[in-house]
Amino acid sequence: MKVEHQIRAFEQLLAQYDGTMPLHRFLVAYFKKNRQMGSSDRRWASRYVYSFFRLGRSLADLLRRDPVQRLAIADFLCNASPSLVIEQYLPELLEQVSLPVAAKLVLIQDLYPDFKLSEVFAFTNHLSEGITTEAFLNSYFTQPDLFIRVAEKHSHQMLELLQEAQVDAKELGPTTFSLPNGTKLEKILPEQKYYQVQDLSSQKTGALFQPKAYDYWWDCCAASGGKSLLLHQLEPKVQLLVSDLRENSLHNLDERFQVAGLKKYQKKALDLLQNNEQDLHDYEFDGIILDAPCSGSGTWGRTPEMLSQFEVHKIGYFSKLQKSIAANVIKYLKPGKPLIYITCSVFKEENEEVVGYIESLGLKVETMEIIGGYQDKADTMFAARLIKL
């Protein structure tokens, strides 16, 4: 039977995934290695494995007793279209597959009283204030969208190209579009310099920057430079230093900046846990962006394998790391100027508690917020603007 073939392909894939790399990267490597799998096999195996991980740690007993039945529950909750697994193992709910997530959760809880939404994300007692717990948990059953940021003068052209390609693009603002996840942008928008892939919540952090012409800013954990490009779009005349511990990230940043047309910037490879006085002794900044290394818990809708793999003790590790980095960078911030503290975490230990520590170092909170992307099929982030006294 075809359903048995799909289940076997899913089980073989899952058995080889050990969690040492992100699931999406593993799938690319796995399908490259197993070229005998057709496009349909790859599509269904991907759907099933993502659905499987979106249940987090819920129904653990059923996972041991009847893993295929648990897979059918997961696939029912996570998709609006039917599958052979739902048809075979959850036939009584096949006609309800297109219902909203909240309605489907009620049906599953009636059929499986052991199902607890709180076990999907097992860390709710660590959530930051301002997160609506039920809405946040429900969001794990929906794949986030793909978001792009465009130059306003090119937005109409970009939208026309997307519509010509029959992409369901939604214009969320003069510079922001949402697209279905998996949209092949490189085949639709040939001029990559006119847009940047950037999550909606990440784009919203730019409201805290408020740069002025000829200000000197430091993006101290720049990674591939997304926040720096956002800063540059807000104020093209800003002067910029970017740094990161990882040389490969800075190399990717160079390529991304070149495509975007950002040519004037400085860069340094710095370990912000160390004393960098030799490299930065005469530097003073009008603004610092600290997009801190974090648990990434606000992005687990895109990487649902983390729901079952993350260990709670790591929250304390990241919080300590963030405090150490903050203490080492604020000495280079001019008095009266802003530190923009950002995480893609939903944990209060990485968010409000770190901001409280930064305040103790001589800064004052001007604004602080959770950017609840779970309401918009986007990541959830935390951002604070603090002024050095």
N, C-alpha and C positions, 0 to 999 in steps of 0.2 A: 504493500500500500504506500501511496505517496506520503501520507502523514508520517509513517514509520521512517521513511527515508529522511524527511526533514528533521525528525527528532534525533535520529542517529547522527546527522551532520552537526546539529547543535551540541549534542553530548560530546562528540569528538573534539569540537572546537573548545568547549568549556573545560574539558579535561587537560588541554594543553596550556590554558591560560593560568599563569602563576602569579599574576599581579605585579611583576617586576617592571612593567612598562604600562603606560596608559592604554586602555582597552582599544581606542581607535587606532593607535600605532600597531598594536598587536594584530588587529584584524587585517591591516594592510599587508604586514609581513606574512600572516597565515595564508591569506588568499593568494599571495604571490608564490608561496611554497606549494600550495595545493591548487595548481592551475586546472586540474580536472573538474573543479567546481564551476558550474555554469553561473551566469549572472543571476538566475532565479534562486539557485542554491545559496549564493552569497547574500542575496537580499534577505531571504528568510532566516538564514543563520544569524545575520546581524540583528534583525528585528528581534528574534527570540532571545539572544544573549543580552541585548540591552534591556528588554522587558524583564528578564530574569534578575538582573542586578538592581532594577528600580524598586524591587520589593525590599531591598535592604536586608535587615535581619528578621523580618516578619515571617511567620509560619515556618519557623525552624524545624519544628517536629514533623510537619508535612513534607518538608524538604528531605528529611531522612526516610520517611515512609513511602512517599509517592512523589518524587521530584517532577514527574511529567504533569501531574495534576497541579502542582504549584506553578509550573510554567504556564499552564493554561490560564490560571487566575491572573498571573502577571501580564500575560499577553492581552487578556480581556480588559484589564484596567488601563493599560498603556496605549491602546490603539483604538481608533474609531472605525477600523475596517476589520472584517472577519478573517480568520485563519483556519487552516485545517486542524490545528491543535485545539482551538476553541470549539470547533464543530465536533471534534471527536471526544474531547474530555470535559467540555462544559456546555453541552448542547442546549441545556435549559436557558442559557443566557445569550445564545447566539444572536437573537433578534434585538437584544438590548445593547449590543456592542457600540452603537453610535451615540448612546446617551452621554451626558456630561459626566465628568469624573466623579463629582460628589454623589450623583445618583447611582453610579456603578459601585461605589464604595459601600453604599447602604445594602445593595443586593449581595455583595460578597460577605459583608458582616453578618447578614441573615443566614447565609448558607454555611459560613465558616466562622463560628463564634470565637475561635482562637485567634482570628486575625485582629491585630491591634495596629492602628495607624502609627502610634507612638514608637513602634518597633521598626518602622521603615527608616526613620532617622532617630537613632537611639541616644541623641545628645541634647534633647530639648531643654534640660535644666541648665544648659550653658548658653542658651540663645540670648542675643542682645535685646535690650528693650526696644519696643517699637515694631518687633516682628510679630505678625499675626500667625500664631502657631499652626492653626488648622489649614489656613490658606497656603502657608509655606510647605507643609507636609503634602498637601494635595498636589502641589506643583511638580512633585517628583514623578508623577505619572504622565507628564506631558513633556515632550522634547522641546527644549528652548529653540527660539528662532535664531537666524543669522542676521546680524545687523551691520550696516555699513554707514560710514560718515563720509559725506561728499562736500566738495567745495560748493558753496551756495550758487555761484554763477554757472556751475555745470549740472546742478541738480535736475533741471528739466530734461536735459539731454540724457542723463543717466536713467531717469525714469522712463523715457521713451524707449530706450534700448531694452530695458527690462520688460516692458509691456510688449514690445515686438517679439521678444523671446517667450512670451506667454508665461512669464514668472509672476506669481501672485505677490507683487511688491506693494507694501503699504508705506505711504509717506507720513512719517511721524512728526515731522518738522521740516524747516527749510534745509537742513543738512543731514537728516537721518531717515533711513529706510529700513524696514524689517522685511526679511525674505524667508522663505521656507528653508529649513536647515538642509544642507546638502546641495544648495544651488551652486552650479559650476560657473562662478563669476568670471573666471579667466576666459571662458568661451563666449561670454556675453558682453563684458565691458573691457574692450581691448586696451583702453588707456588707463592703466592701473594708477597713474599719478593723480587721477581725478577722484579717487575714493580710497578709504581705509576700512578694512574689516575691524570693527571695534564694537564690543557689546554696548547695548543701550545704557546700562547703569554706569559703565566706564565712561561713556560720553558725558553723562550727567555730572560726573565729578568736576568737569571743567568749570562749572558755575562757581566753584570755590576759588579758582586760580586768581582771577582779576589782575592780570599782568598789565604793566604800562610799557610804552615804547622805551627801548634802550635799558630796561631792567635787566639785571644779571641773575638768571635762575639756574638752579642745580637740580637736575633729575637724578637723584643719587642711587636709586635702584632701578635703572632705566630699562633693563631687559631688552626687548626689541624696539623700544622707543614709542609705544603707543601714546603715553601721556605727554611726551615731548612734542609729538606731532600735533596733538590737540592744543597744547600751549601755543605752539607756533601758529596754528590756524587762528587762535584768538587774538594773537598779537605778533604779526610777522617780523616786527623789529626787535623782538626780545633777543637778548644774548643768552647763550645756553652752554652749560657744561653738563655732559651726561657721563654717568659712571655705572659700572657693574662689576661684580666679582668675576663673572664668566667672560672670557675672551670671545667665545663663540657667540654669546649674546650680542656683544658689541659689533662683531662682524655682521650678524644679521641686521643689527641696527643700521650699520653703514649702508647696506644694500637697500633697506627700506627707506632711509632718508634720501638716498640717491634717486630712487623711483619717484618719491614725493616732491623732489626738487628742493629739499632742505640741504643747503651746502655749507652754511657758516655755523659751525659749532665746535666745541672742544670735547674731547673724550678722554677718560682715564679708567684703567682697570684698577679698582680699589676694593680692598677687603674692609668693610665698614665696622668690623668687630675689632680692628687693629687701630693703632695710632697712625694716622695719616698726615701728621703735622708736616713731615718733610715734603709731601706733595701739595698740601693745601695751606701752608702757613700764612700766606699773604692773601688768601681768598676771603671775600665777604660777599654775601648774596642778598639780593632783594626778595628772593623767594626760594624755598626748597620744597620739592615734591618728594615725599617719602612714601612711595607705593611699596609697602613693606612685604617681605617674604612672609607667607602665612599658610594656614591650613588649606586654603582654597575652598573652604566649606560652602561658600556662596555660589560656587560654580559646579557643585556636584550633580546638578541637573544635566550637565553635559558629560560628566564623568561618574555615572552612578555606581561604578564598581567601588568607589570610595565609601559608599554607604555601609558596606560590610567589611571593608579592609582597614578603615581608619581606626587608630587606637587612641583612646581618650587622653592618655598621658602626653600625647604630642601637643595638645593645646597649651600646656604649661611650657613646653619647649619653645613653641613659636612666640608666646608672650614674652618670655625672657629674651629671646633673640631680638624682638621688635624694640623692647626697652633699651637694650644695649646699643642698637643702631641709632635710635633717636638721640640718646645721650651723646653719641660721638659726632652727630652731624649738626646739632643746633648751635654749637660753638661758632660755626661759620655763617650764621644768620645774623644780619644786621638787626639792631633794636628797632621795634616798631614794624617789622616785616613778618610775612606769614610763613609758617610751616604748614603744608598740606599733607595730612596723614591719611593714607588710604589703605584699606585691605579689601580683599574679596572673601572675607570671612564673615560668618554669622555669629561667632562666639564672643561673648562679652569680655572674656579674658584677653582677647586680641584687639578689642575695640575700645569700649569705655574705660576698661581698667588701664590700658596703655595710655590713653589720653590723660587719665588722672595722674599717671606717673610723669608724663611730659609736663603737665601743669606744675608739678613739684620742682621742675628744673628751671622755672622762671618764665613760663609762657602762660597765656590766658586764652581760654577757648572763646572764639568769636561765634562759631557755629559748628554743629555736630549732628550727623544724621545717618540713619540707615536708609539706603536706597533699595527699596523692596522690589527687586526685579521679578520676584515670583508672581507678581500681579500682571506682568507684561511679557511673559515667556522669555525672560532675560535673567542674567545673573543677579544675585543680591550682593551689595557692597556696602561698605562703611566709609564715610569720609568726614574729616574734621579740619577746620581751619583754625589754627592757633597763632597768636601774635606774640612775638618775643618782647618782653618788658624791658 
